[in-house]
Amino acid sequence: MMDMLDQLQAIIHERKAQPRAGSYTNRLFEAGTNKIAQKVGEEAVEVLVAALGQGRAEQIGELSDLFYHTLVLMAQLGITLDDVRAELARRHAPQG
């Protein structure tokens, strides 16, 4: 069973392959890598602001926005959650 991040990744990849009129995701892809990366940076700053002075609901909302925009950037760069999982597993593998 896919978790929500896997489901969201699948939706983002589907939007990239089959654009839908009016889709925010498609507008990001059309704007290109620089704009998508800028959005990730903006969302990261909003996460910091929320962490330092806002309530839990705002923090969760901003973190959700950051996850979404990061997944869009990953799709733009051809990087998947499995790529990230493999890297994390490599980093945390027992040292022999």
N, C-alpha and C positions, 0 to 999 in steps of 0.2 A: 504494500500500500504506500502511495506517495504521501509525503508530508506536505504541508502548505507551501513551503519554499520550493519544493519540486513542482508542485502544481502551478505556482506563480511563474517559475522558470519556463514551464511548458507553454503557458499562455503567452509569455513574452516572445518565445521562439516562434510560436504560431503567428503572432502579429507581425513579426519580422518577415516571415515567409509569405504570409497572406495578409497584406495590409488591409485595414478597415478604415473607411472614411470616418473622420472625426475622432479617431482613437488617439488618446494622449501618448500612448506608447509609440505609435507610428509617427507622431509629430517629433518625438525625441529622436527616433532613428533618422528621420528626414533632416533634422538639424545637425546630425553628425557627432563624431566622437568628442570634439571639444566642448560642445554644448552639454552632452551627457555627462562628461567629466565635471564640468562646472556645476551641474545640478547635484552630483554626488558631494562635491565640496560644500555647496550651500546647505544641503541636508545634514552633513556632518557638523557644521557650525550650529545648526538648529538643535541637533542632539545635545551638543555641549551646553547651549543656553538652557535647554529644558532640564538637563541634569543638574545644573547649578541653581536653578531658581523657579522651576515650575513643578506642578504636581505629577503624580504617577500617570494619569491619563494622557497628559501632554507628552511625557517622556516616552510612553509606549507608542503614541501616534508618530512622534518624530523618528523613533527608531524604526518603525514600520516603513516610513517614507524613505529612510536611508537604505533599508534592505531592498526595497523595490528599485530605487534608482541604481543601486549597486548591481542588481541582477540585470537591469537594462544595459549598463556599461559592460558587464561580463559578456552578454550576448553580442554586443557590438564588437567586442574584442575576440570573440570565439572561445571564451572560457566558460566552463560549466561548473555547476556545484560539485560534480564528481571530480573535476580537476582540483578544486579547493579541498575536498575531502581527502584526496590522495596526498596532497601536500601536507595537510595537517597530520595525517597518519604517519607520513615519513618523518615529520618533525618530532612526533611523540612515540616513535618506535623504540623499543628497548635497545639500549646501546650494548653491543656485544663485544 
